[in-house]
Amino acid sequence: MSERKLNATDHLRAHWRQAKADFWRHWQECFELPAARRPGRNSARDRLILDLGTIRSLYWQALGLNALPIARAIGAWWRKTAPVHRLGEVVL
């Protein structure tokens, strides 16, 4: 049985989906769960910052790999969620 190997674009796309899911999960833990169910607000905020750093890194990797559809999707998500993360509408 042969294993299917991901090419760079598929690998990047998989990480992009995971990073989005992680961001929203950590957002919920930090701001939407009742205080009694929150794991630790500071640690959730730290994870949010790490998630945004991951997404930013994936954006630049997509550009470097000339995976423009993925870079556009990340850029659009970043603009759409700018009021939430407050880091501006452009990925820097």
C-alpha positions as CSV (number, residue, x, y, z in Angstrom):
1,M,0.0,0.0,0.0
2,S,1.5,3.3,-1.0
3,E,1.2,6.5,1.0
4,R,-0.1,9.6,-0.7
5,K,2.3,12.4,-0.3
6,L,1.1,15.9,-0.1
7,N,2.6,18.5,-2.5
8,A,3.6,21.8,-1.0
9,T,0.3,23.5,-1.9
10,D,-1.8,20.7,-0.4
11,H,0.3,20.8,2.7
12,L,0.0,24.6,3.0
13,R,-3.8,24.3,2.4
14,A,-4.1,21.7,5.2
15,H,-2.2,23.9,7.6
16,W,-4.3,26.9,6.7
17,R,-7.5,25.1,7.5
18,Q,-6.0,23.9,10.8
19,A,-4.8,27.4,11.7
20,K,-8.2,28.9,11.1
21,A,-9.9,26.3,13.3
22,D,-7.3,26.8,16.1
23,F,-7.8,30.5,16.0
24,W,-11.6,30.3,16.4
25,R,-11.3,27.6,19.1
26,H,-8.9,29.7,21.1
27,W,-11.1,32.8,20.5
28,Q,-14.0,30.9,22.0
29,E,-12.0,29.7,25.0
30,C,-10.7,33.2,25.6
31,F,-13.9,35.4,25.1
32,E,-17.0,33.3,24.8
33,L,-16.9,30.5,27.4
34,P,-18.2,31.3,30.9
35,A,-15.4,32.2,33.3
36,A,-15.7,28.9,35.1
37,R,-15.0,26.9,31.9
38,R,-12.1,29.0,30.6
39,P,-8.8,27.2,30.8
40,G,-6.8,30.3,31.7
41,R,-7.5,33.6,30.0
42,N,-3.8,34.6,29.6
43,S,-2.8,31.3,28.1
44,A,-5.8,31.4,25.6
45,R,-4.7,34.9,24.6
46,D,-1.1,33.7,24.1
47,R,-2.4,30.9,21.9
48,L,-4.5,33.5,19.9
49,I,-1.3,35.5,19.2
50,L,0.5,32.3,18.2
51,D,-2.4,31.4,15.9
52,L,-2.2,34.8,14.2
53,G,1.5,34.4,13.8
54,T,1.0,31.0,12.2
55,I,-1.6,32.4,9.8
56,R,0.7,35.3,8.9
57,S,3.6,32.9,8.3
58,L,1.3,30.7,6.1
59,Y,0.4,33.8,4.0
60,W,4.0,34.6,3.3
61,Q,4.8,30.9,2.5
62,A,1.9,30.9,0.1
63,L,3.3,33.9,-1.7
64,G,6.7,32.4,-1.7
65,L,5.4,29.2,-3.3
66,N,3.3,31.2,-5.8
67,A,0.2,29.6,-4.3
68,L,-1.8,32.8,-5.0
69,P,-5.3,31.3,-4.4
70,I,-4.3,30.3,-0.9
71,A,-2.6,33.7,-0.3
72,R,-5.7,35.5,-1.5
73,A,-7.9,33.4,0.8
74,I,-5.7,34.1,3.8
75,G,-5.6,37.8,2.9
76,A,-9.4,37.9,2.6
77,W,-9.8,36.1,5.9
78,W,-7.4,38.5,7.6
79,R,-9.3,41.6,6.2
80,K,-12.7,40.1,7.3
81,T,-11.5,39.3,10.8
82,A,-9.5,42.6,11.2
83,P,-12.2,44.0,13.7
84,V,-11.7,40.9,15.8
85,H,-7.9,40.7,15.9
86,R,-7.2,44.4,15.5
87,L,-3.9,44.0,13.7
88,G,-5.0,45.8,10.6
89,E,-6.6,44.7,7.4
90,V,-3.3,43.9,5.6
91,V,-1.1,40.9,6.5
92,L,2.3,42.4,7.2
